[in-house]
């Protein structure tokens, strides 16, 4: 499987994603500079975490207009798999590829720690290697990770199974006490209606080796690879 990782000015998690995909999963990986105007020959595109364009205006607002984003939109429209992590999630929302928006954490503080997220829908291209209701131990690292959507959008997301992850406790219990940033309904990750574009605030690429404290993040990348190989 061949992955393309989009590199914006200010991205800082691209090498983490490259390492995991290449060294842990032995897949092909290329870096795609944000000024590229075409994407071809790739099976999945990753928008990594970081602070694209210094998070000026608001997170993802400038990156959304990078030349490569038109190509990413065309790739997604053609059914290509797109994964946005942290800042990548923010960019996908700004670009209209995912509904809703990411706002300042309710504490108004930057958060960097391990948390748990519960798998809400295991029958997707991004979660098929997970168990129903499984609690994944993965880190977050953000200042604007509070997911917001209006009630109509939330209803659609829930009814269509587009909510993939919610912040939870170690046993999978979802409550306000386990919500690190104030996200509406504890939402930590969603996908589009077509099921080929996903965004999540936690960093699965930082939880793929026990040396880092958890291997739960592997399940996200394993799911994408399994879907591509038709094994899910």
PASEBA-1860 file (N, C-alpha, C; in nm, 3 decimals):
! residues 232
1> XXXXXXXX> 0.085/-0.119/0.000/0.000/0.000/0.000/0.088/0.123/0.000 ~ 0.047/0.225/-0.073/0.128/0.346/-0.084/0.058/0.465/-0.019 ~ 0.125/0.524/0.079/0.072/0.640/0.152/0.144/0.767/0.110 ~ 0.068/0.877/0.108/0.126/1.009/0.088/0.098/1.093/0.211 ~ 0.201/1.157/0.266/0.185/1.240/0.385/0.204/1.386/0.344 ~ 0.101/1.467/0.363/0.106/1.607/0.322/0.184/1.688/0.425 ~ 0.282/1.762/0.377/0.366/1.843/0.464/0.338/1.991/0.442 ~ 0.280/2.057/0.544/0.254/2.200/0.540/0.363/2.273/0.619
9> XXXXXXXX> 0.386/2.401/0.594/0.475/2.478/0.681/0.418/2.477/0.823 ~ 0.493/2.426/0.918/0.445/2.418/1.055/0.403/2.279/1.098 ~ 0.391/2.185/1.003/0.363/2.046/1.042/0.480/1.995/1.126 ~ 0.452/1.911/1.225/0.563/1.857/1.303/0.547/1.710/1.340 ~ 0.446/1.644/1.283/0.425/1.503/1.314/0.440/1.415/1.191 ~ 0.487/1.475/1.082/0.497/1.398/0.958/0.599/1.283/0.969 ~ 0.710/1.306/1.041/0.811/1.202/1.052/0.764/1.088/1.142 ~ 0.680/1.121/1.241/0.622/1.016/1.325/0.535/0.924/1.240
17> XXXXXXXX> 0.451/0.985/1.154/0.364/0.906/1.067/0.446/0.824/0.968 ~ 0.548/0.887/0.911/0.633/0.816/0.816/0.701/0.696/0.881 ~ 0.754/0.715/1.000/0.822/0.607/1.070/0.728/0.489/1.094 ~ 0.609/0.518/1.143/0.514/0.411/1.175/0.475/0.335/1.049 ~ 0.438/0.407/0.944/0.392/0.342/0.823/0.504/0.263/0.752 ~ 0.624/0.318/0.755/0.736/0.254/0.685/0.804/0.147/0.768 ~ 0.836/0.180/0.895/0.915/0.089/0.978/0.830/-0.012/1.055 ~ 0.712/0.029/1.101/0.627/-0.062/1.177/0.541/-0.147/1.085
25> XXXXXXXX> 0.487/-0.085/0.978/0.397/-0.159/0.890/0.458/-0.197/0.755 ~ 0.579/-0.150/0.728/0.651/-0.185/0.604/0.573/-0.147/0.478 ~ 0.509/-0.031/0.482/0.436/0.019/0.365/0.516/0.130/0.297 ~ 0.481/0.159/0.172/0.548/0.266/0.097/0.495/0.402/0.144 ~ 0.585/0.497/0.161/0.546/0.630/0.209/0.623/0.738/0.135 ~ 0.553/0.842/0.093/0.615/0.959/0.032/0.566/1.084/0.103 ~ 0.653/1.185/0.110/0.614/1.316/0.161/0.563/1.401/0.044 ~ 0.453/1.470/0.064/0.394/1.554/-0.039/0.396/1.699/0.007
33> XXXXXXXX> 0.473/1.783/-0.058/0.483/1.924/-0.021/0.352/1.995/-0.052 ~ 0.316/2.090/0.032/0.184/2.153/0.022/0.161/2.229/-0.107 ~ 0.266/2.256/-0.184/0.249/2.328/-0.310/0.222/2.235/-0.429 ~ 0.227/2.105/-0.403/0.193/2.009/-0.510/0.048/2.031/-0.553 ~ 0.022/2.015/-0.682/-0.113/2.036/-0.732/-0.178/1.909/-0.783 ~ -0.105/1.799/-0.781/-0.160/1.672/-0.826/-0.124/1.562/-0.727 ~ -0.215/1.468/-0.710/-0.191/1.348/-0.631/-0.226/1.229/-0.717 ~ -0.130/1.142/-0.742/-0.157/1.023/-0.822/-0.070/0.908/-0.774
41> XXXXXXXX> -0.124/0.789/-0.786/-0.048/0.671/-0.748/-0.051/0.639/-0.600 ~ -0.141/0.704/-0.525/-0.148/0.680/-0.381/-0.279/0.610/-0.344 ~ -0.271/0.530/-0.239/-0.389/0.458/-0.191/-0.452/0.527/-0.071 ~ -0.373/0.607/0.000/-0.424/0.681/0.115/-0.339/0.806/0.137 ~ -0.404/0.911/0.183/-0.336/1.037/0.212/-0.352/1.068/0.360 ~ -0.241/1.110/0.423/-0.242/1.145/0.564/-0.212/1.294/0.580 ~ -0.297/1.365/0.652/-0.270/1.502/0.693/-0.226/1.496/0.840 ~ -0.098/1.518/0.868/-0.045/1.497/1.003/-0.072/1.613/1.097
49> XXXXXXXX> -0.036/1.592/1.222/-0.052/1.696/1.323/0.056/1.803/1.315 ~ 0.038/1.906/1.393/0.135/2.016/1.396/0.064/2.149/1.409 ~ 0.128/2.252/1.355/0.073/2.387/1.364/0.087/2.454/1.227 ~ 0.013/2.403/1.129/0.024/2.455/0.994/0.007/2.606/0.990 ~ 0.103/2.670/0.926/0.104/2.817/0.914/0.095/2.885/1.050 ~ 0.150/2.820/1.152/0.154/2.880/1.285/0.018/2.893/1.352 ~ -0.084/2.826/1.296/-0.221/2.837/1.349/-0.272/2.981/1.346 ~ -0.220/3.062/1.254/-0.268/3.200/1.243/-0.413/3.201/1.198
57> XXXXXXXX> -0.484/3.304/1.231/-0.628/3.319/1.210/-0.702/3.220/1.299 ~ -0.694/3.091/1.263/-0.743/2.980/1.346/-0.685/2.853/1.285 ~ -0.688/2.747/1.360/-0.622/2.624/1.314/-0.679/2.574/1.181 ~ -0.590/2.551/1.088/-0.628/2.496/0.959/-0.684/2.594/0.859 ~ -0.707/2.718/0.901/-0.774/2.816/0.816/-0.691/2.854/0.693 ~ -0.559/2.860/0.709/-0.473/2.896/0.596/-0.436/2.771/0.516 ~ -0.405/2.662/0.586/-0.368/2.538/0.519/-0.478/2.491/0.425 ~ -0.601/2.522/0.460/-0.713/2.482/0.377/-0.700/2.534/0.234
65> XXXXXXXX> -0.626/2.648/0.216/-0.611/2.709/0.084/-0.480/2.672/0.017 ~ -0.400/2.583/0.077/-0.278/2.537/0.012/-0.313/2.468/-0.119 ~ -0.227/2.482/-0.221/-0.257/2.423/-0.352/-0.292/2.275/-0.346 ~ -0.226/2.199/-0.259/-0.249/2.055/-0.257/-0.389/2.017/-0.209 ~ -0.456/2.106/-0.137/-0.585/2.071/-0.081/-0.692/2.047/-0.188 ~ -0.680/2.114/-0.301/-0.773/2.087/-0.410/-0.754/1.943/-0.458 ~ -0.627/1.901/-0.465/-0.597/1.765/-0.507/-0.646/1.664/-0.402 ~ -0.635/1.699/-0.274/-0.684/1.612/-0.168/-0.835/1.597/-0.179
73> XXXXXXXX> -0.905/1.707/-0.207/-1.050/1.702/-0.223/-1.088/1.613/-0.341 ~ -1.015/1.626/-0.452/-1.044/1.543/-0.568/-1.015/1.397/-0.539 ~ -0.908/1.371/-0.465/-0.872/1.235/-0.425/-0.983/1.174/-0.340 ~ -1.034/1.253/-0.246/-1.142/1.205/-0.159/-1.271/1.184/-0.238 ~ -1.302/1.276/-0.329/-1.424/1.264/-0.410/-1.421/1.138/-0.495 ~ -1.300/1.094/-0.530/-1.286/0.974/-0.612/-1.285/0.847/-0.527 ~ -1.302/0.863/-0.395/-1.309/0.747/-0.307/-1.180/0.713/-0.236 ~ -1.075/0.794/-0.253/-0.948/0.768/-0.186/-0.959/0.785/-0.036
81> XXXXXXXX> -0.882/0.709/0.039/-0.884/0.716/0.185/-0.800/0.834/0.234 ~ -0.858/0.915/0.321/-0.790/1.032/0.377/-0.800/1.027/0.528 ~ -0.686/1.042/0.596/-0.681/1.041/0.741/-0.619/1.170/0.791 ~ -0.696/1.247/0.869/-0.646/1.371/0.928/-0.625/1.354/1.077 ~ -0.505/1.378/1.125/-0.471/1.361/1.266/-0.446/1.498/1.329 ~ -0.518/1.530/1.435/-0.502/1.655/1.510/-0.514/1.775/1.417 ~ -0.405/1.842/1.383/-0.413/1.955/1.291/-0.471/1.913/1.157 ~ -0.447/1.789/1.118/-0.506/1.738/0.994/-0.657/1.732/1.003
89> XXXXXXXX> -0.710/1.697/1.119/-0.855/1.697/1.144/-0.909/1.839/1.131 ~ -0.838/1.933/1.189/-0.879/2.073/1.183/-0.882/2.123/1.039 ~ -0.783/2.084/0.961/-0.776/2.126/0.821/-0.892/2.066/0.741 ~ -0.923/1.940/0.765/-1.032/1.874/0.693/-1.166/1.941/0.723 ~ -1.184/1.986/0.847/-1.308/2.057/0.881/-1.313/2.194/0.813 ~ -1.201/2.263/0.812/-1.195/2.394/0.746/-1.221/2.380/0.596 ~ -1.174/2.269/0.538/-1.190/2.247/0.395/-1.329/2.197/0.358 ~ -1.411/2.166/0.457/-1.545/2.117/0.431/-1.550/1.968/0.397
97> XXXXXXXX> -1.439/1.898/0.414/-1.438/1.755/0.389/-1.495/1.677/0.507 ~ -1.502/1.742/0.622/-1.568/1.686/0.740/-1.654/1.795/0.802 ~ -1.767/1.760/0.862/-1.855/1.860/0.923/-1.805/1.904/1.060 ~ -1.851/2.021/1.103/-1.817/2.069/1.236/-1.690/2.153/1.237 ~ -1.645/2.186/1.358/-1.527/2.271/1.374/-1.455/2.235/1.503 ~ -1.327/2.270/1.509/-1.247/2.250/1.630/-1.220/2.385/1.693 ~ -1.249/2.398/1.822/-1.236/2.525/1.893/-1.136/2.511/2.008 ~ -1.111/2.622/2.078/-1.020/2.620/2.192/-1.067/2.522/2.298
105> XXXXXXXX> -0.971/2.454/2.360/-1.003/2.366/2.472/-1.076/2.447/2.578 ~ -1.173/2.386/2.645/-1.253/2.460/2.742/-1.170/2.512/2.859 ~ -1.054/2.451/2.884/-0.965/2.497/2.991/-0.881/2.616/2.948 ~ -0.879/2.643/2.816/-0.795/2.746/2.755/-0.647/2.718/2.776 ~ -0.614/2.591/2.799/-0.474/2.548/2.815/-0.441/2.441/2.712 ~ -0.315/2.438/2.673/-0.265/2.333/2.585/-0.265/2.202/2.664 ~ -0.306/2.092/2.601/-0.313/1.963/2.668/-0.224/1.862/2.597 ~ -0.141/1.794/2.674/-0.054/1.690/2.619/-0.049/1.576/2.720
113> XXXXXXXX> -0.123/1.468/2.693/-0.127/1.355/2.784/-0.194/1.236/2.717 ~ -0.180/1.119/2.779/-0.251/1.001/2.732/-0.395/1.004/2.782 ~ -0.487/0.962/2.696/-0.628/0.953/2.732/-0.683/0.823/2.673 ~ -0.812/0.797/2.694/-0.878/0.682/2.634/-0.988/0.731/2.540 ~ -1.004/0.659/2.430/-1.115/0.686/2.339/-1.188/0.555/2.312 ~ -1.320/0.561/2.309/-1.400/0.441/2.285/-1.437/0.431/2.137 ~ -1.423/0.312/2.083/-1.459/0.287/1.943/-1.611/0.279/1.933 ~ -1.671/0.370/1.859/-1.816/0.377/1.846/-1.870/0.301/1.725
121> XXXXXXXX> -1.788/0.286/1.624/-1.830/0.214/1.503/-1.707/0.139/1.452 ~ -1.708/0.009/1.466/-1.593/-0.074/1.427/-1.603/-0.125/1.284 ~ -1.707/-0.085/1.211/-1.729/-0.136/1.076/-1.691/-0.032/0.971 ~ -1.572/0.026/0.986/-1.530/0.131/0.892/-1.388/0.103/0.843 ~ -1.348/0.181/0.743/-1.213/0.167/0.689/-1.106/0.203/0.791 ~ -1.143/0.274/0.896/-1.046/0.323/0.993/-1.052/0.252/1.129 ~ -1.151/0.163/1.145/-1.169/0.099/1.276/-1.194/-0.051/1.270 ~ -1.184/-0.112/1.152/-1.221/-0.253/1.139/-1.128/-0.349/1.213
129> XXXXXXXX> -1.014/-0.301/1.259/-0.923/-0.384/1.338/-0.949/-0.367/1.487 ~ -1.054/-0.293/1.520/-1.091/-0.269/1.661/-1.211/-0.355/1.698 ~ -1.231/-0.368/1.828/-1.348/-0.440/1.879/-1.458/-0.340/1.914 ~ -1.585/-0.380/1.909/-1.694/-0.289/1.945/-1.678/-0.236/2.087 ~ -1.683/-0.105/2.102/-1.673/-0.045/2.235/-1.535/-0.049/2.297 ~ -1.435/-0.088/2.221/-1.299/-0.099/2.275/-1.246/0.039/2.316 ~ -1.176/0.044/2.430/-1.113/0.167/2.476/-0.967/0.166/2.434 ~ -0.928/0.261/2.351/-0.790/0.271/2.303/-0.714/0.374/2.386
137> XXXXXXXX> -0.591/0.340/2.424/-0.507/0.428/2.504/-0.412/0.502/2.411 ~ -0.440/0.628/2.386/-0.363/0.708/2.290/-0.342/0.850/2.345 ~ -0.240/0.920/2.297/-0.214/1.055/2.348/-0.285/1.165/2.270 ~ -0.309/1.277/2.337/-0.357/1.399/2.271/-0.251/1.507/2.290 ~ -0.252/1.605/2.202/-0.149/1.708/2.205/-0.203/1.830/2.129 ~ -0.289/1.909/2.195/-0.355/2.017/2.121/-0.402/2.130/2.212 ~ -0.427/2.242/2.146/-0.480/2.361/2.214/-0.622/2.390/2.168 ~ -0.656/2.344/2.048/-0.788/2.367/1.991/-0.846/2.234/1.945
145> XXXXXXXX> -0.886/2.154/2.043/-0.936/2.020/2.013/-1.081/1.999/2.051 ~ -1.148/2.107/2.088/-1.288/2.099/2.130/-1.378/2.091/2.007 ~ -1.430/1.972/1.979/-1.513/1.954/1.860/-1.653/2.012/1.883 ~ -1.701/2.085/1.783/-1.835/2.143/1.791/-1.908/2.121/1.660 ~ -2.037/2.090/1.672/-2.127/2.084/1.556/-2.267/2.117/1.605 ~ -2.350/2.171/1.517/-2.487/2.204/1.558/-2.568/2.076/1.576 ~ -2.687/2.089/1.633/-2.768/1.973/1.669/-2.809/1.889/1.548 ~ -2.840/1.951/1.437/-2.878/1.877/1.318/-2.761/1.792/1.268
153> XXXXXXXX> -2.642/1.853/1.268/-2.523/1.781/1.224/-2.492/1.666/1.317 ~ -2.504/1.690/1.448/-2.478/1.584/1.546/-2.576/1.469/1.529 ~ -2.701/1.502/1.502/-2.801/1.397/1.481/-2.763/1.311/1.361 ~ -2.723/1.375/1.253/-2.684/1.301/1.133/-2.561/1.215/1.160 ~ -2.463/1.273/1.228/-2.340/1.198/1.258/-2.372/1.072/1.337 ~ -2.459/1.084/1.436/-2.494/0.970/1.520/-2.579/0.867/1.446 ~ -2.676/0.915/1.369/-2.765/0.824/1.300/-2.694/0.747/1.188 ~ -2.595/0.810/1.127/-2.526/0.748/1.015/-2.399/0.673/1.057
161> XXXXXXXX> -2.372/0.668/1.187/-2.253/0.597/1.235/-2.123/0.665/1.201 ~ -2.129/0.798/1.188/-2.009/0.873/1.150/-1.922/0.912/1.269 ~ -1.973/0.899/1.389/-1.889/0.922/1.507/-1.809/0.795/1.531 ~ -1.679/0.805/1.522/-1.593/0.687/1.534/-1.536/0.669/1.675 ~ -1.506/0.782/1.742/-1.444/0.774/1.874/-1.503/0.879/1.969 ~ -1.516/0.840/2.097/-1.551/0.934/2.202/-1.451/0.921/2.316 ~ -1.420/1.033/2.379/-1.332/1.031/2.495/-1.402/0.953/2.606 ~ -1.327/0.866/2.673/-1.387/0.778/2.773/-1.288/0.744/2.884
169> XXXXXXXX> -1.334/0.661/2.978/-1.249/0.611/3.084/-1.184/0.479/3.042 ~ -1.098/0.423/3.124/-1.027/0.299/3.091/-1.120/0.183/3.057 ~ -1.240/0.183/3.114/-1.334/0.075/3.089/-1.433/0.107/2.978 ~ -1.414/0.219/2.910/-1.503/0.258/2.801/-1.619/0.345/2.843 ~ -1.624/0.384/2.972/-1.735/0.466/3.020/-1.719/0.610/2.971 ~ -1.824/0.663/2.911/-1.823/0.800/2.856/-1.894/0.894/2.953 ~ -1.822/0.997/2.996/-1.881/1.097/3.086/-1.803/1.226/3.073 ~ -1.861/1.333/3.125/-1.796/1.464/3.118/-1.660/1.463/3.185
177> XXXXXXXX> -1.646/1.380/3.289/-1.520/1.374/3.361/-1.404/1.322/3.278 ~ -1.434/1.250/3.170/-1.329/1.197/3.083/-1.313/1.278/2.956 ~ -1.381/1.392/2.950/-1.373/1.480/2.833/-1.260/1.580/2.857 ~ -1.147/1.569/2.787/-1.031/1.653/2.816/-1.039/1.796/2.763 ~ -1.126/1.819/2.664/-1.123/1.949/2.598/-1.259/2.016/2.579 ~ -1.366/1.951/2.625/-1.499/2.010/2.612/-1.571/1.974/2.485 ~ -1.519/1.877/2.409/-1.583/1.839/2.283/-1.729/1.800/2.303 ~ -1.814/1.845/2.213/-1.956/1.811/2.217/-1.973/1.659/2.213
185> XXXXXXXX> -2.051/1.607/2.307/-2.079/1.463/2.316/-1.951/1.379/2.325 ~ -1.844/1.437/2.379/-1.717/1.365/2.398/-1.656/1.316/2.267 ~ -1.693/1.378/2.156/-1.647/1.330/2.025/-1.497/1.355/2.006 ~ -1.426/1.248/1.969/-1.281/1.256/1.947/-1.243/1.229/1.802 ~ -1.337/1.173/1.724/-1.307/1.145/1.584/-1.433/1.113/1.506 ~ -1.438/1.156/1.380/-1.554/1.134/1.295/-1.508/1.098/1.153 ~ -1.604/1.056/1.070/-1.576/1.035/0.928/-1.685/1.100/0.845 ~ -1.663/1.110/0.716/-1.763/1.169/0.627/-1.871/1.067/0.593
193> XXXXXXXX> -1.974/1.109/0.523/-2.085/1.019/0.490/-2.041/0.903/0.404 ~ -1.945/0.929/0.314/-1.900/0.823/0.224/-1.812/0.721/0.295 ~ -1.760/0.757/0.412/-1.680/0.664/0.490/-1.535/0.651/0.448 ~ -1.486/0.747/0.369/-1.347/0.738/0.324/-1.258/0.852/0.374 ~ -1.316/0.946/0.450/-1.238/1.057/0.508/-1.262/1.057/0.658 ~ -1.153/1.053/0.734/-1.163/1.048/0.880/-1.072/1.151/0.944 ~ -1.122/1.211/1.053/-1.041/1.303/1.131/-1.049/1.266/1.278 ~ -0.937/1.274/1.348/-0.935/1.245/1.491/-0.832/1.335/1.559
201> XXXXXXXX> -0.864/1.382/1.681/-0.771/1.467/1.753/-0.656/1.389/1.817 ~ -0.679/1.271/1.875/-0.568/1.194/1.932/-0.466/1.153/1.826 ~ -0.346/1.117/1.872/-0.236/1.081/1.783/-0.210/0.931/1.785 ~ -0.269/0.853/1.693/-0.242/0.708/1.691/-0.098/0.676/1.656 ~ -0.033/0.763/1.578/0.105/0.736/1.537/0.203/0.742/1.655 ~ 0.161/0.802/1.765/0.245/0.809/1.884/0.214/0.698/1.983 ~ 0.135/0.601/1.940/0.099/0.489/2.026/0.105/0.359/1.946 ~ 0.219/0.337/1.880/0.234/0.218/1.798/0.346/0.127/1.845
209> XXXXXXXX> 0.414/0.165/1.951/0.520/0.082/2.010/0.513/0.095/2.161 ~ 0.531/-0.017/2.232/0.520/-0.016/2.377/0.625/0.074/2.442 ~ 0.733/0.102/2.371/0.835/0.194/2.422/0.774/0.330/2.453 ~ 0.665/0.364/2.380/0.598/0.492/2.399/0.478/0.482/2.492 ~ 0.451/0.361/2.542/0.344/0.345/2.640/0.220/0.273/2.593 ~ 0.204/0.255/2.462/0.086/0.188/2.411/0.106/0.149/2.265 ~ 0.040/0.041/2.224/0.039/0.001/2.084/-0.101/0.013/2.024 ~ -0.193/0.073/2.098/-0.333/0.081/2.054/-0.350/0.159/1.924
217> XXXXXXXX> -0.261/0.253/1.898/-0.271/0.331/1.776/-0.253/0.249/1.650 ~ -0.189/0.133/1.664/-0.168/0.047/1.548/-0.300/0.005/1.484 ~ -0.404/-0.004/1.566/-0.531/-0.052/1.515/-0.590/0.040/1.409 ~ -0.560/0.169/1.419/-0.611/0.264/1.319/-0.544/0.238/1.184 ~ -0.412/0.230/1.185/-0.340/0.208/1.060/-0.363/0.066/1.006 ~ -0.373/-0.031/1.096/-0.403/-0.168/1.053/-0.538/-0.175/0.982 ~ -0.634/-0.098/1.032/-0.767/-0.096/0.971/-0.762/-0.044/0.829 ~ -0.688/0.065/0.808/-0.676/0.124/0.675/-0.611/0.024/0.579
225> XXXXXXXX> -0.504/-0.040/0.625/-0.433/-0.137/0.541/-0.521/-0.257/0.512 ~ -0.595/-0.306/0.612/-0.685/-0.420/0.591/-0.795/-0.386/0.491 ~ -0.850/-0.265/0.500/-0.954/-0.225/0.405/-0.899/-0.223/0.263 ~ -0.780/-0.167/0.248/-0.719/-0.160/0.114/-0.693/-0.299/0.058 ~ -0.652/-0.392/0.145/-0.622/-0.528/0.100/-0.748/-0.613/0.090 ~ -0.863/-0.555/0.130/-0.988/-0.629/0.122/-1.000/-0.740/0.222 ~ -0.934/-0.725/0.337/-0.937/-0.829/0.440/-1.031/-0.799/0.555 ~ -1.101/-0.685/0.550/-1.191/-0.650/0.659/-1.334/-0.701/0.631
END
